[in-house]
Amino acid sequence: MKKVLCTLFAVLLVFSLVLTGCSSQQNDDTDRPDDTNQTDKISNEDTGDKQDEKITLRLMNWDTEQEAKPTKELIESFMEENPNIIVQFEPTTQDYNTKLRTAIAAGNPPDVMNMDQWVTYYPMEPIAFEPLDDYLEKYDVDLDMYASSILQFWNYNGKQYGLPNDINGTAIYYNKKLFDEANLPYPEAGWTYDDMKELAQKLTKGSGANKVYGVFIPTDWSGWFEPLLWGLGGRVINDDLEYQNVLNSEETINAVDWITSFYREGLSPDSNTLKSMGGAIQMLKTGRVAMVLAGHFEINGLKSTEGFDLDSIGTVEFPTGPTGIKPACIFTSGYHISKDSSHKDEAFKLLMKIVGEEGQQLRAEYGHGQPAIPEIADRLTFSDDVLRLMQPFKDMWFKDGYTLNKMTMYYSPQFTDIETALITAIDKIILGEATPKEALDEAVETINAAIN
């Protein structure tokens, strides 16, 4: 499942995608949070007569087998600290949101759950989740430890309903050698959409099997390209989760036209070329594409490639739009407590075990996302090359100045239909089978038909 919070709400904003963080590159001697952290404090807090009561908590998320390893380790530690509590772990990798909605509707929700489509749940009355504010105050949890860029997303009507599990993101990788050969400056923060297009044109050369492409913008998943739409004034859905007259608005039509122009003009490799050359990152490493839009987790693969000079690769944030919008893409998800839980205090303890300092550092050590707590992110140790490549991502995660207020299509209850229709529309535009306006008008009609 793809976790998107592409900052332009990307964090998403919303995935949920199996992301492998770069944290696996840290040294073994990285300090863990000490034994007096907030998780321990909460675990040792007196909960009265419940200390001797045997209870069961259900924990539901979409962990894969590999992602479940740190979760299981945290659960084992939690049950040792709280011998009266049994945690029933329910990792669900298929149709997660459908199964979660069904459980909530049936009055049988898990006590603690991870969520990425929370925006579609919050307006439902009665709201299905327990506000965390009283528990945060009761157990003296400092919300300021989390990255402010994402904490706001789980605050609804002035109440905090969720806390972040981790943080991941997307930026632009570039091959320095290709820039040097073309005598072009490396892209820097503040570069523009016009800069990106001009560089792609100048860096594209050759033909056939020897062709070098200027840039690769993936169009097979919304989390890659949706932020680029925002920077040009386009939207897939608006803040009310509406897609009609939004997905096919003039601004979105123009933005999609810009993105697909890279393919139509031969500046970006098509799917067949990518497959024959081992994928976009392999093409980047071998000098067959100059720029690639990709996640921070690709740094791990670059560094682990034997004999590859990591210094030959640079990273930069997304270009700034013509109206000054700095789009960014952050992937995250938030853990929540069910309002129907019979053991809310214990559920909050479990939640903080996962999203607190201990849980976030452990996930990072396993290589599953970066901590959403800046102090822990700074504590992790990396080589100088990795730190250099990570900087644009960390700027996006932890600094101000990025657009964080856009709704990603992933928040829509019709997300699957919207994404499928949009990707189909983009393919038609690239293949010359329809104009951007024709393709997006048809996409809206397709979504309407699927819903009705």
Residue, then its C-alpha position, 0 to 999 in steps of 0.5 A: m500500500k502506498k503511503v502518500l503525503c505529498t507535501l503539497f499534502a503530500v506528504l503526501l502525501v498518500f504510500s501505501l507503498v513499500l518504502t525502503g528507507c536509507s536508514s539501513q546505511q547507518n552505523d551499528d554504533t548509532d545511539r538508541p533513545d535512552d531508557t528514560n524516553q517517553t515510551d518508557k514513561i508511558s509504559n510505567e504510568d500507573t493505570g490503577d486496577k487495570q495493572d492486574e487485568k488481562i486484556t487484549l489489544r488488536l493492532m492493524n496495519w499493512d506491514t509486509e513480511q519485512e516491515a513487520k519485523p520491527t513491529k513485532e520486535l516492538i510488540e514483544s518489548f511492549m508485552e514484556e513491559n506490560p505483562n497484563i496486555i496481549v497484543q494481537f497483531e493483524p498485518t493486512t497487505q491486501d485491500y487494507n482500507t476496505k477491510l478497515r472500513t468494514a471492521i469500523a462499520a461492523g463495530n469491530p475495529p482494531d484498538v490501534m490502526n495505521m491509516d493513510q486515507w484519514v481525510t475520508y474518515y474524519p468527516m464521517e459522523p460519529i468520528a471513528f477515532e479517539p482524540l489523543d489530546d487528553y492522553l498526550e497531556k496525561y502522559d506528558v507527550d511533547l508534540d513538538m518532537y515531531a516534524s511540524s510539516i506533517l503533524q498538522f494533517w491529523n489535527y481535525n476540528g482542533k483535535q489531534y487524532g493521529l501521530p506519524n509513523d515515519i516520513n519518506g519523500t521524493a526529489i530529483y536525482y541527476n547525473k553530474k557527469l552528463f551535466d559536466e559533459a554538456n557544460l551545464p550548471y547543476p540544478e539548485a534549490g529555487w530552479t524553475y519548471d522552465d529550467m527543468k524543461e530547458l535542461a532536459q532539452k539540452l541534455t537529450k542527445g543521440s538516437g536509438a540504443n545510444k540515446v541519452y534522455g534528459v529526464f524521467i518523470p514516472t507516470d505509473w503512480s500518482g505520488w510521483f507526478e501529482p506534486l508537479l501538477w500543483g506547481l503549475g496550478g493543476r489539481v486532481i481533487n480540490d480541498d472538498l475531495e471533488y474531482q469534477n471540473v477539477l481534474n479537467s480544469e484548464e489549469t490541470i489540462n495545461a499542467v498535464d500537457w507540460i508533463t506529457s510533453f517530455y514524452r511527446e518530445g522524446l526527452s523522457p524514456d518510454s516504458n519499453t526503453l526503461k525495461s530494456m535498460g534495467g529501469a530509471i535508476q540503472m539508466l541514471k547510473t550508466g549515464r543514459v538519463a540525466m535526471v530522474l524523479a524518485g524516492h529517497f530510498e533509492i540512495n540505499g541502492l546507489k550506495s550499495t552498488e559495488g564500484f559505483d561512485l556515489d559522488s557522481i550523483g546529485t539531488v535537488e528538490f522539485p522545481t518552483g512553479p511560476t507562481g512561486i509554489k514549491p511542490a514537494c512530496i512526502f509519504t507518511s501515515g498516522y496511527h490512530i486509536s478507535k473510539d470504541s476501544s475498551h482499553k484506551d489508555e493501554a491502546f495509547k501506550l501501544l500507539m506511543k511505543i510504535v510512533g515514539e522515539e523508540g519505534q521510529q528509530l527501530r524502523a529506521e534501523y531496519g531501513h523502513g522509512q525515516p523518522a518523523i522526529p527530527e532529533i532522531a533523524d539527526r542522530l542517525t549516522f551516514s557517510d558524507d555522500v549519503l548526507r549530501l544526497m539526503q539534504p533536499f529530502k530533509d529540507m522538505w521534511f523539516k524546513d518551512g517554505y514548501t507547499l503543504n496544503k494540497m489534497t492528493m487524489y489518494y485521500s479521495p474515497q474514489f482514489t482507485d477509479i481516479e488514479t486509473a482513469l488519470i493514468t489511462a488519460i496520460d498514456k493516451i496523451i503520450l501515445g497521441e491518441a487524444t489531446p490533454k483536454e479530450a483525455l481528461d474530459e474522458a477520464v472524468e466521464t470514466i470516473n463518473a461511470a465507475i462510481n454510478 
